[in-house]
């Protein structure tokens, strides 16, 4: 049987992946650092102060200056 190239791609092993991203909060922190490596920056007004607004299934980042909402997920 041929080796599945997707399943065996180089990178983190499954135990390493779960060590780094196994808990939802760990994953959210990693995504936040990837999205805003220099800290939150509002795309509308360039403000840096924000509040977290918890929703049922996700958290929004609300700019304190203009109240624009952003999520950790990249915009399409």
C-alpha positions, 0 to 999 in steps of 0.5 A: 500500500502506498504511503499517504503524502498528506497523512505523513507530511513533515512537521509536528507529530500528533503528540507534539501537535496536541501538546502545543494546540490540544486545548482550545485556549492554546489554539486561540492564543496561537491564532491571536499571535499569528493574526496580530504579531505586534498586538491588536490593531483595528483595521478601521481606525488603527486603534490598539485598545480592545475588549473581548466580547464572548459569543456562544461559539467564538470570541470577538475583539471589539475596538474601544475607539470605534467599536468595530468587531474582529475575530481571530479568523482571517477575513475572506 
